[in-house]
Amino acid sequence: MANLTNKTSRCRKNKRRTHWVLQAPNLNECPHCHKPKLSHRVCPDCGYYKGKAVKQVKE
């Protein structure tokens, strides 16, 4: 089994992990109901996608 020759410091480990961050999803405005929705997905509020009704939404 391999053994470490030098211990990785907390500072160096944390510098490497600086890019491990969650990002907020990019939301676009629905052209039909003007509410935020994920791009390339059916709007959960009105059920439209690319100007066409794709699914029925319960109110």
CHARMM-style PDB file with segment names, atoms N, HN, CA, C and O in Angstrom:
ATOM      1  N   MET     1       0.828  -1.177   0.000  1.00  0.00      PROA
ATOM      2  CA  MET     1       0.000   0.000   0.000  1.00  0.00      PROA
ATOM      3  C   MET     1       0.879   1.248   0.000  1.00  0.00      PROA
ATOM      4  O   MET     1       1.907   1.289   0.676  1.00  0.00      PROA
ATOM      5  N   ALA     2       0.474   2.260  -0.755  1.00  0.00      PROA
ATOM      6  HN  ALA     2      -0.362   2.227  -1.305  1.00  0.00      PROA
ATOM      7  CA  ALA     2       1.289   3.468  -0.867  1.00  0.00      PROA
ATOM      8  C   ALA     2       1.159   4.329   0.384  1.00  0.00      PROA
ATOM      9  O   ALA     2       0.078   4.452   0.960  1.00  0.00      PROA
ATOM     10  N   ASN     3       2.266   4.915   0.787  1.00  0.00      PROA
ATOM     11  HN  ASN     3       3.143   4.816   0.319  1.00  0.00      PROA
ATOM     12  CA  ASN     3       2.282   5.816   1.938  1.00  0.00      PROA
ATOM     13  C   ASN     3       2.603   7.228   1.487  1.00  0.00      PROA
ATOM     14  O   ASN     3       3.383   7.438   0.557  1.00  0.00      PROA
ATOM     15  N   LEU     4       1.999   8.182   2.150  1.00  0.00      PROA
ATOM     16  HN  LEU     4       1.366   8.012   2.906  1.00  0.00      PROA
ATOM     17  CA  LEU     4       2.267   9.576   1.832  1.00  0.00      PROA
ATOM     18  C   LEU     4       3.668   9.966   2.282  1.00  0.00      PROA
ATOM     19  O   LEU     4       4.110   9.579   3.363  1.00  0.00      PROA
ATOM     20  N   THR     5       4.360  10.730   1.452  1.00  0.00      PROA
ATOM     21  HN  THR     5       4.001  11.045   0.573  1.00  0.00      PROA
ATOM     22  CA  THR     5       5.659  11.237   1.880  1.00  0.00      PROA
ATOM     23  C   THR     5       5.481  12.571   2.595  1.00  0.00      PROA
ATOM     24  O   THR     5       6.194  12.860   3.555  1.00  0.00      PROA
ATOM     25  N   ASN     6       4.538  13.383   2.134  1.00  0.00      PROA
ATOM     26  HN  ASN     6       3.959  13.149   1.354  1.00  0.00      PROA
ATOM     27  CA  ASN     6       4.237  14.660   2.775  1.00  0.00      PROA
ATOM     28  C   ASN     6       2.732  14.776   2.961  1.00  0.00      PROA
ATOM     29  O   ASN     6       1.958  14.449   2.061  1.00  0.00      PROA
ATOM     30  N   LYS     7       2.330  15.238   4.124  1.00  0.00      PROA
ATOM     31  HN  LYS     7       2.958  15.504   4.854  1.00  0.00      PROA
ATOM     32  CA  LYS     7       0.913  15.413   4.403  1.00  0.00      PROA
ATOM     33  C   LYS     7       0.373  16.620   3.629  1.00  0.00      PROA
ATOM     34  O   LYS     7       1.021  17.665   3.571  1.00  0.00      PROA
ATOM     35  N   THR     8      -0.815  16.469   3.036  1.00  0.00      PROA
ATOM     36  HN  THR     8      -1.341  15.620   3.083  1.00  0.00      PROA
ATOM     37  CA  THR     8      -1.454  17.597   2.358  1.00  0.00      PROA
ATOM     38  C   THR     8      -2.082  18.500   3.412  1.00  0.00      PROA
ATOM     39  O   THR     8      -2.904  18.057   4.214  1.00  0.00      PROA
ATOM     40  N   SER     9      -1.691  19.752   3.401  1.00  0.00      PROA
ATOM     41  HN  SER     9      -1.023  20.112   2.749  1.00  0.00      PROA
ATOM     42  CA  SER     9      -2.183  20.686   4.420  1.00  0.00      PROA
ATOM     43  C   SER     9      -3.647  21.034   4.171  1.00  0.00      PROA
ATOM     44  O   SER     9      -4.154  20.861   3.063  1.00  0.00      PROA
ATOM     45  N   ARG    10      -4.317  21.524   5.205  1.00  0.00      PROA
ATOM     46  HN  ARG    10      -3.905  21.664   6.105  1.00  0.00      PROA
ATOM     47  CA  ARG    10      -5.711  21.936   5.084  1.00  0.00      PROA
ATOM     48  C   ARG    10      -5.862  23.060   4.066  1.00  0.00      PROA
ATOM     49  O   ARG    10      -6.826  23.097   3.301  1.00  0.00      PROA
ATOM     50  N   CYS    11      -4.904  23.967   4.068  1.00  0.00      PROA
ATOM     51  HN  CYS    11      -4.121  23.937   4.690  1.00  0.00      PROA
ATOM     52  CA  CYS    11      -4.946  25.109   3.153  1.00  0.00      PROA
ATOM     53  C   CYS    11      -4.872  24.638   1.696  1.00  0.00      PROA
ATOM     54  O   CYS    11      -5.650  25.086   0.853  1.00  0.00      PROA
ATOM     55  N   ARG    12      -3.947  23.746   1.412  1.00  0.00      PROA
ATOM     56  HN  ARG    12      -3.315  23.382   2.097  1.00  0.00      PROA
ATOM     57  CA  ARG    12      -3.781  23.253   0.045  1.00  0.00      PROA
ATOM     58  C   ARG    12      -4.998  22.441  -0.395  1.00  0.00      PROA
ATOM     59  O   ARG    12      -5.438  22.550  -1.540  1.00  0.00      PROA
ATOM     60  N   LYS    13      -5.537  21.634   0.507  1.00  0.00      PROA
ATOM     61  HN  LYS    13      -5.179  21.546   1.436  1.00  0.00      PROA
ATOM     62  CA  LYS    13      -6.716  20.827   0.207  1.00  0.00      PROA
ATOM     63  C   LYS    13      -7.910  21.730  -0.105  1.00  0.00      PROA
ATOM     64  O   LYS    13      -8.660  21.476  -1.047  1.00  0.00      PROA
ATOM     65  N   ASN    14      -8.079  22.784   0.693  1.00  0.00      PROA
ATOM     66  HN  ASN    14      -7.470  22.990   1.459  1.00  0.00      PROA
ATOM     67  CA  ASN    14      -9.210  23.689   0.495  1.00  0.00      PROA
ATOM     68  C   ASN    14      -9.056  24.539  -0.761  1.00  0.00      PROA
ATOM     69  O   ASN    14     -10.053  24.889  -1.392  1.00  0.00      PROA
ATOM     70  N   LYS    15      -7.833  24.873  -1.128  1.00  0.00      PROA
ATOM     71  HN  LYS    15      -7.023  24.589  -0.615  1.00  0.00      PROA
ATOM     72  CA  LYS    15      -7.601  25.606  -2.380  1.00  0.00      PROA
ATOM     73  C   LYS    15      -8.033  24.769  -3.577  1.00  0.00      PROA
ATOM     74  O   LYS    15      -8.584  25.288  -4.548  1.00  0.00      PROA
ATOM     75  N   ARG    16      -7.775  23.470  -3.495  1.00  0.00      PROA
ATOM     76  HN  ARG    16      -7.327  23.048  -2.707  1.00  0.00      PROA
ATOM     77  CA  ARG    16      -8.154  22.571  -4.586  1.00  0.00      PROA
ATOM     78  C   ARG    16      -9.674  22.447  -4.689  1.00  0.00      PROA
ATOM     79  O   ARG    16     -10.216  22.273  -5.781  1.00  0.00      PROA
ATOM     80  N   ARG    17     -10.350  22.537  -3.556  1.00  0.00      PROA
ATOM     81  HN  ARG    17      -9.909  22.678  -2.669  1.00  0.00      PROA
ATOM     82  CA  ARG    17     -11.793  22.331  -3.519  1.00  0.00      PROA
ATOM     83  C   ARG    17     -12.604  23.614  -3.670  1.00  0.00      PROA
ATOM     84  O   ARG    17     -13.815  23.586  -3.449  1.00  0.00      PROA
ATOM     85  N   THR    18     -11.994  24.726  -4.035  1.00  0.00      PROA
ATOM     86  HN  THR    18     -11.010  24.748  -4.214  1.00  0.00      PROA
ATOM     87  CA  THR    18     -12.733  25.991  -4.124  1.00  0.00      PROA
ATOM     88  C   THR    18     -13.795  25.967  -5.203  1.00  0.00      PROA
ATOM     89  O   THR    18     -14.767  26.717  -5.111  1.00  0.00      PROA
ATOM     90  N   HSD    19     -13.648  25.133  -6.223  1.00  0.00      PROA
ATOM     91  HN  HSD    19     -12.859  24.524  -6.297  1.00  0.00      PROA
ATOM     92  CA  HSD    19     -14.603  25.105  -7.328  1.00  0.00      PROA
ATOM     93  C   HSD    19     -15.747  24.124  -7.086  1.00  0.00      PROA
ATOM     94  O   HSD    19     -16.637  24.001  -7.928  1.00  0.00      PROA
ATOM     95  N   TRP    20     -15.739  23.431  -5.962  1.00  0.00      PROA
ATOM     96  HN  TRP    20     -15.016  23.531  -5.278  1.00  0.00      PROA
ATOM     97  CA  TRP    20     -16.815  22.497  -5.640  1.00  0.00      PROA
ATOM     98  C   TRP    20     -17.968  23.274  -5.030  1.00  0.00      PROA
ATOM     99  O   TRP    20     -18.157  23.239  -3.814  1.00  0.00      PROA
ATOM    100  N   VAL    21     -18.725  23.956  -5.830  1.00  0.00      PROA
ATOM    101  HN  VAL    21     -18.571  23.984  -6.817  1.00  0.00      PROA
ATOM    102  CA  VAL    21     -19.788  24.793  -5.306  1.00  0.00      PROA
ATOM    103  C   VAL    21     -21.062  24.549  -6.117  1.00  0.00      PROA
ATOM    104  O   VAL    21     -21.005  24.318  -7.325  1.00  0.00      PROA
ATOM    105  N   LEU    22     -22.186  24.602  -5.454  1.00  0.00      PROA
ATOM    106  HN  LEU    22     -22.233  24.791  -4.473  1.00  0.00      PROA
ATOM    107  CA  LEU    22     -23.460  24.460  -6.152  1.00  0.00      PROA
ATOM    108  C   LEU    22     -23.819  25.773  -6.818  1.00  0.00      PROA
ATOM    109  O   LEU    22     -23.562  26.847  -6.272  1.00  0.00      PROA
ATOM    110  N   GLN    23     -24.410  25.687  -7.990  1.00  0.00      PROA
ATOM    111  HN  GLN    23     -24.619  24.815  -8.433  1.00  0.00      PROA
ATOM    112  CA  GLN    23     -24.842  26.885  -8.704  1.00  0.00      PROA
ATOM    113  C   GLN    23     -26.357  26.870  -8.817  1.00  0.00      PROA
ATOM    114  O   GLN    23     -26.978  25.815  -8.947  1.00  0.00      PROA
ATOM    115  N   ALA    24     -26.934  28.053  -8.765  1.00  0.00      PROA
ATOM    116  HN  ALA    24     -26.430  28.910  -8.659  1.00  0.00      PROA
ATOM    117  CA  ALA    24     -28.380  28.179  -8.926  1.00  0.00      PROA
ATOM    118  C   ALA    24     -28.748  27.863 -10.375  1.00  0.00      PROA
ATOM    119  O   ALA    24     -27.998  28.221 -11.283  1.00  0.00      PROA
ATOM    120  N   PRO    25     -29.884  27.201 -10.613  1.00  0.00      PROA
ATOM    121  CA  PRO    25     -30.262  26.883 -11.993  1.00  0.00      PROA
ATOM    122  C   PRO    25     -30.612  28.147 -12.763  1.00  0.00      PROA
ATOM    123  O   PRO    25     -31.123  29.116 -12.200  1.00  0.00      PROA
ATOM    124  N   ASN    26     -30.324  28.119 -14.073  1.00  0.00      PROA
ATOM    125  HN  ASN    26     -29.909  27.332 -14.530  1.00  0.00      PROA
ATOM    126  CA  ASN    26     -30.658  29.249 -14.928  1.00  0.00      PROA
ATOM    127  C   ASN    26     -32.141  29.196 -15.250  1.00  0.00      PROA
ATOM    128  O   ASN    26     -32.613  28.245 -15.872  1.00  0.00      PROA
ATOM    129  N   LEU    27     -32.869  30.207 -14.831  1.00  0.00      PROA
ATOM    130  HN  LEU    27     -32.486  30.980 -14.326  1.00  0.00      PROA
ATOM    131  CA  LEU    27     -34.300  30.265 -15.068  1.00  0.00      PROA
ATOM    132  C   LEU    27     -34.600  31.262 -16.174  1.00  0.00      PROA
ATOM    133  O   LEU    27     -34.007  32.339 -16.233  1.00  0.00      PROA
ATOM    134  N   ASN    28     -35.522  30.894 -17.045  1.00  0.00      PROA
ATOM    135  HN  ASN    28     -36.004  30.019 -16.997  1.00  0.00      PROA
ATOM    136  CA  ASN    28     -35.983  31.768 -18.114  1.00  0.00      PROA
ATOM    137  C   ASN    28     -37.446  32.089 -17.869  1.00  0.00      PROA
ATOM    138  O   ASN    28     -38.134  31.396 -17.120  1.00  0.00      PROA
ATOM    139  N   GLU    29     -37.905  33.146 -18.510  1.00  0.00      PROA
ATOM    140  HN  GLU    29     -37.346  33.709 -19.118  1.00  0.00      PROA
ATOM    141  CA  GLU    29     -39.309  33.536 -18.372  1.00  0.00      PROA
ATOM    142  C   GLU    29     -40.145  32.771 -19.381  1.00  0.00      PROA
ATOM    143  O   GLU    29     -39.790  32.698 -20.558  1.00  0.00      PROA
ATOM    144  N   CYS    30     -41.244  32.204 -18.933  1.00  0.00      PROA
ATOM    145  HN  CYS    30     -41.533  32.263 -17.977  1.00  0.00      PROA
ATOM    146  CA  CYS    30     -42.167  31.509 -19.822  1.00  0.00      PROA
ATOM    147  C   CYS    30     -42.844  32.554 -20.715  1.00  0.00      PROA
ATOM    148  O   CYS    30     -43.383  33.532 -20.197  1.00  0.00      PROA
ATOM    149  N   PRO    31     -42.832  32.373 -22.040  1.00  0.00      PROA
ATOM    150  CA  PRO    31     -43.456  33.369 -22.913  1.00  0.00      PROA
ATOM    151  C   PRO    31     -44.974  33.388 -22.809  1.00  0.00      PROA
ATOM    152  O   PRO    31     -45.606  34.360 -23.221  1.00  0.00      PROA
ATOM    153  N   HSD    32     -45.568  32.335 -22.267  1.00  0.00      PROA
ATOM    154  HN  HSD    32     -45.055  31.544 -21.932  1.00  0.00      PROA
ATOM    155  CA  HSD    32     -47.027  32.275 -22.181  1.00  0.00      PROA
ATOM    156  C   HSD    32     -47.554  32.875 -20.881  1.00  0.00      PROA
ATOM    157  O   HSD    32     -48.453  33.716 -20.914  1.00  0.00      PROA
ATOM    158  N   CYS    33     -47.012  32.458 -19.738  1.00  0.00      PROA
ATOM    159  HN  CYS    33     -46.282  31.775 -19.711  1.00  0.00      PROA
ATOM    160  CA  CYS    33     -47.531  32.936 -18.443  1.00  0.00      PROA
ATOM    161  C   CYS    33     -46.567  33.881 -17.730  1.00  0.00      PROA
ATOM    162  O   CYS    33     -46.910  34.432 -16.684  1.00  0.00      PROA
ATOM    163  N   HSD    34     -45.354  34.079 -18.285  1.00  0.00      PROA
ATOM    164  HN  HSD    34     -45.076  33.631 -19.135  1.00  0.00      PROA
ATOM    165  CA  HSD    34     -44.345  35.008 -17.756  1.00  0.00      PROA
ATOM    166  C   HSD    34     -43.867  34.663 -16.346  1.00  0.00      PROA
ATOM    167  O   HSD    34     -43.517  35.554 -15.573  1.00  0.00      PROA
ATOM    168  N   LYS    35     -43.853  33.388 -16.014  1.00  0.00      PROA
ATOM    169  HN  LYS    35     -44.137  32.663 -16.642  1.00  0.00      PROA
ATOM    170  CA  LYS    35     -43.306  32.935 -14.743  1.00  0.00      PROA
ATOM    171  C   LYS    35     -41.969  32.252 -15.010  1.00  0.00      PROA
ATOM    172  O   LYS    35     -41.748  31.776 -16.123  1.00  0.00      PROA
ATOM    173  N   PRO    36     -41.067  32.187 -14.025  1.00  0.00      PROA
ATOM    174  CA  PRO    36     -39.770  31.550 -14.256  1.00  0.00      PROA
ATOM    175  C   PRO    36     -39.897  30.042 -14.422  1.00  0.00      PROA
ATOM    176  O   PRO    36     -40.674  29.384 -13.730  1.00  0.00      PROA
ATOM    177  N   LYS    37     -39.104  29.506 -15.369  1.00  0.00      PROA
ATOM    178  HN  LYS    37     -38.473  30.041 -15.931  1.00  0.00      PROA
ATOM    179  CA  LYS    37     -39.087  28.067 -15.624  1.00  0.00      PROA
ATOM    180  C   LYS    37     -37.700  27.676 -16.090  1.00  0.00      PROA
ATOM    181  O   LYS    37     -36.932  28.529 -16.533  1.00  0.00      PROA
ATOM    182  N   LEU    38     -37.367  26.393 -15.997  1.00  0.00      PROA
ATOM    183  HN  LEU    38     -37.991  25.699 -15.637  1.00  0.00      PROA
ATOM    184  CA  LEU    38     -36.099  25.895 -16.514  1.00  0.00      PROA
ATOM    185  C   LEU    38     -36.149  25.883 -18.037  1.00  0.00      PROA
ATOM    186  O   LEU    38     -37.191  25.607 -18.631  1.00  0.00      PROA
ATOM    187  N   SER    39     -35.013  26.186 -18.664  1.00  0.00      PROA
ATOM    188  HN  SER    39     -34.166  26.411 -18.182  1.00  0.00      PROA
ATOM    189  CA  SER    39     -34.985  26.219 -20.121  1.00  0.00      PROA
ATOM    190  C   SER    39     -35.119  24.809 -20.694  1.00  0.00      PROA
ATOM    191  O   SER    39     -34.689  23.837 -20.075  1.00  0.00      PROA
ATOM    192  N   HSD    40     -35.710  24.708 -21.865  1.00  0.00      PROA
ATOM    193  HN  HSD    40     -36.059  25.498 -22.368  1.00  0.00      PROA
ATOM    194  CA  HSD    40     -35.924  23.450 -22.595  1.00  0.00      PROA
ATOM    195  C   HSD    40     -36.792  22.472 -21.813  1.00  0.00      PROA
ATOM    196  O   HSD    40     -36.631  21.258 -21.941  1.00  0.00      PROA
ATOM    197  N   ARG    41     -37.709  22.994 -21.005  1.00  0.00      PROA
ATOM    198  HN  ARG    41     -37.839  23.981 -20.901  1.00  0.00      PROA
ATOM    199  CA  ARG    41     -38.625  22.147 -20.240  1.00  0.00      PROA
ATOM    200  C   ARG    41     -40.033  22.720 -20.343  1.00  0.00      PROA
ATOM    201  O   ARG    41     -40.208  23.906 -20.620  1.00  0.00      PROA
ATOM    202  N   VAL    42     -41.021  21.884 -20.123  1.00  0.00      PROA
ATOM    203  HN  VAL    42     -40.879  20.920 -19.898  1.00  0.00      PROA
ATOM    204  CA  VAL    42     -42.409  22.330 -20.105  1.00  0.00      PROA
ATOM    205  C   VAL    42     -42.616  23.204 -18.876  1.00  0.00      PROA
ATOM    206  O   VAL    42     -42.106  22.897 -17.798  1.00  0.00      PROA
ATOM    207  N   CYS    43     -43.361  24.288 -19.037  1.00  0.00      PROA
ATOM    208  HN  CYS    43     -43.775  24.537 -19.912  1.00  0.00      PROA
ATOM    209  CA  CYS    43     -43.643  25.183 -17.914  1.00  0.00      PROA
ATOM    210  C   CYS    43     -44.540  24.454 -16.914  1.00  0.00      PROA
ATOM    211  O   CYS    43     -45.600  23.959 -17.296  1.00  0.00      PROA
ATOM    212  N   PRO    44     -44.139  24.377 -15.642  1.00  0.00      PROA
ATOM    213  CA  PRO    44     -44.963  23.662 -14.660  1.00  0.00      PROA
ATOM    214  C   PRO    44     -46.237  24.413 -14.292  1.00  0.00      PROA
ATOM    215  O   PRO    44     -47.163  23.811 -13.748  1.00  0.00      PROA
ATOM    216  N   ASP    45     -46.309  25.722 -14.576  1.00  0.00      PROA
ATOM    217  HN  ASP    45     -45.557  26.211 -15.017  1.00  0.00      PROA
ATOM    218  CA  ASP    45     -47.476  26.509 -14.204  1.00  0.00      PROA
ATOM    219  C   ASP    45     -48.576  26.488 -15.263  1.00  0.00      PROA
ATOM    220  O   ASP    45     -49.758  26.397 -14.933  1.00  0.00      PROA
ATOM    221  N   CYS    46     -48.182  26.573 -16.549  1.00  0.00      PROA
ATOM    222  HN  CYS    46     -47.222  26.647 -16.818  1.00  0.00      PROA
ATOM    223  CA  CYS    46     -49.208  26.632 -17.591  1.00  0.00      PROA
ATOM    224  C   CYS    46     -49.210  25.414 -18.510  1.00  0.00      PROA
ATOM    225  O   CYS    46     -50.201  25.180 -19.203  1.00  0.00      PROA
ATOM    226  N   GLY    47     -48.123  24.626 -18.537  1.00  0.00      PROA
ATOM    227  HN  GLY    47     -47.318  24.816 -17.975  1.00  0.00      PROA
ATOM    228  CA  GLY    47     -48.073  23.417 -19.353  1.00  0.00      PROA
ATOM    229  C   GLY    47     -47.716  23.665 -20.805  1.00  0.00      PROA
ATOM    230  O   GLY    47     -47.914  22.783 -21.640  1.00  0.00      PROA
ATOM    231  N   TYR    48     -47.197  24.838 -21.130  1.00  0.00      PROA
ATOM    232  HN  TYR    48     -47.036  25.555 -20.452  1.00  0.00      PROA
ATOM    233  CA  TYR    48     -46.836  25.155 -22.511  1.00  0.00      PROA
ATOM    234  C   TYR    48     -45.353  24.928 -22.747  1.00  0.00      PROA
ATOM    235  O   TYR    48     -44.531  25.098 -21.847  1.00  0.00      PROA
ATOM    236  N   TYR    49     -45.022  24.537 -23.987  1.00  0.00      PROA
ATOM    237  HN  TYR    49     -45.690  24.399 -24.719  1.00  0.00      PROA
ATOM    238  CA  TYR    49     -43.640  24.408 -24.427  1.00  0.00      PROA
ATOM    239  C   TYR    49     -43.569  24.823 -25.886  1.00  0.00      PROA
ATOM    240  O   TYR    49     -44.274  24.267 -26.728  1.00  0.00      PROA
ATOM    241  N   LYS    50     -42.724  25.792 -26.187  1.00  0.00      PROA
ATOM    242  HN  LYS    50     -42.151  26.243 -25.502  1.00  0.00      PROA
ATOM    243  CA  LYS    50     -42.560  26.340 -27.539  1.00  0.00      PROA
ATOM    244  C   LYS    50     -43.889  26.814 -28.124  1.00  0.00      PROA
ATOM    245  O   LYS    50     -44.159  26.617 -29.308  1.00  0.00      PROA
ATOM    246  N   GLY    51     -44.707  27.433 -27.293  1.00  0.00      PROA
ATOM    247  HN  GLY    51     -44.487  27.593 -26.330  1.00  0.00      PROA
ATOM    248  CA  GLY    51     -45.959  28.014 -27.768  1.00  0.00      PROA
ATOM    249  C   GLY    51     -47.101  27.035 -27.940  1.00  0.00      PROA
ATOM    250  O   GLY    51     -48.166  27.423 -28.421  1.00  0.00      PROA
ATOM    251  N   LYS    52     -46.920  25.786 -27.565  1.00  0.00      PROA
ATOM    252  HN  LYS    52     -46.055  25.471 -27.174  1.00  0.00      PROA
ATOM    253  CA  LYS    52     -47.974  24.782 -27.712  1.00  0.00      PROA
ATOM    254  C   LYS    52     -48.309  24.187 -26.360  1.00  0.00      PROA
ATOM    255  O   LYS    52     -47.429  23.994 -25.522  1.00  0.00      PROA
ATOM    256  N   ALA    53     -49.604  23.893 -26.146  1.00  0.00      PROA
ATOM    257  HN  ALA    53     -50.319  24.051 -26.827  1.00  0.00      PROA
ATOM    258  CA  ALA    53     -50.025  23.243 -24.911  1.00  0.00      PROA
ATOM    259  C   ALA    53     -49.599  21.779 -24.978  1.00  0.00      PROA
ATOM    260  O   ALA    53     -50.018  21.042 -25.870  1.00  0.00      PROA
ATOM    261  N   VAL    54     -48.767  21.368 -24.033  1.00  0.00      PROA
ATOM    262  HN  VAL    54     -48.426  21.967 -23.309  1.00  0.00      PROA
ATOM    263  CA  VAL    54     -48.225  20.011 -24.059  1.00  0.00      PROA
ATOM    264  C   VAL    54     -48.902  19.141 -23.009  1.00  0.00      PROA
ATOM    265  O   VAL    54     -49.136  17.957 -23.251  1.00  0.00      PROA
ATOM    266  N   LYS    55     -49.218  19.703 -21.853  1.00  0.00      PROA
ATOM    267  HN  LYS    55     -49.027  20.664 -21.656  1.00  0.00      PROA
ATOM    268  CA  LYS    55     -49.842  18.910 -20.803  1.00  0.00      PROA
ATOM    269  C   LYS    55     -50.923  19.722 -20.107  1.00  0.00      PROA
ATOM    270  O   LYS    55     -50.903  20.953 -20.114  1.00  0.00      PROA
ATOM    271  N   GLN    56     -51.847  19.022 -19.519  1.00  0.00      PROA
ATOM    272  HN  GLN    56     -51.864  18.022 -19.512  1.00  0.00      PROA
ATOM    273  CA  GLN    56     -52.916  19.675 -18.756  1.00  0.00      PROA
ATOM    274  C   GLN    56     -52.415  19.930 -17.346  1.00  0.00      PROA
ATOM    275  O   GLN    56     -51.810  19.058 -16.724  1.00  0.00      PROA
ATOM    276  N   VAL    57     -52.673  21.129 -16.849  1.00  0.00      PROA
ATOM    277  HN  VAL    57     -53.165  21.838 -17.355  1.00  0.00      PROA
ATOM    278  CA  VAL    57     -52.246  21.492 -15.504  1.00  0.00      PROA
ATOM    279  C   VAL    57     -53.463  21.598 -14.619  1.00  0.00      PROA
ATOM    280  O   VAL    57     -54.440  22.262 -14.965  1.00  0.00      PROA
ATOM    281  N   LYS    58     -53.402  20.935 -13.459  1.00  0.00      PROA
ATOM    282  HN  LYS    58     -52.608  20.396 -13.177  1.00  0.00      PROA
ATOM    283  CA  LYS    58     -54.500  21.012 -12.501  1.00  0.00      PROA
ATOM    284  C   LYS    58     -54.458  22.347 -11.783  1.00  0.00      PROA
ATOM    285  O   LYS    58     -53.385  22.826 -11.418  1.00  0.00      PROA
ATOM    286  N   GLU    59     -55.597  22.938 -11.584  1.00  0.00      PROA
ATOM    287  HN  GLU    59     -56.469  22.549 -11.881  1.00  0.00      PROA
ATOM    288  CA  GLU    59     -55.649  24.239 -10.887  1.00  0.00      PROA
ATOM    289  C   GLU    59     -56.255  24.110  -9.515  1.00  0.00      PROA
ATOM    290  OT1 GLU    59     -56.374  25.103  -8.797  1.00  0.00      PROA
TER     291      GLU     59
END
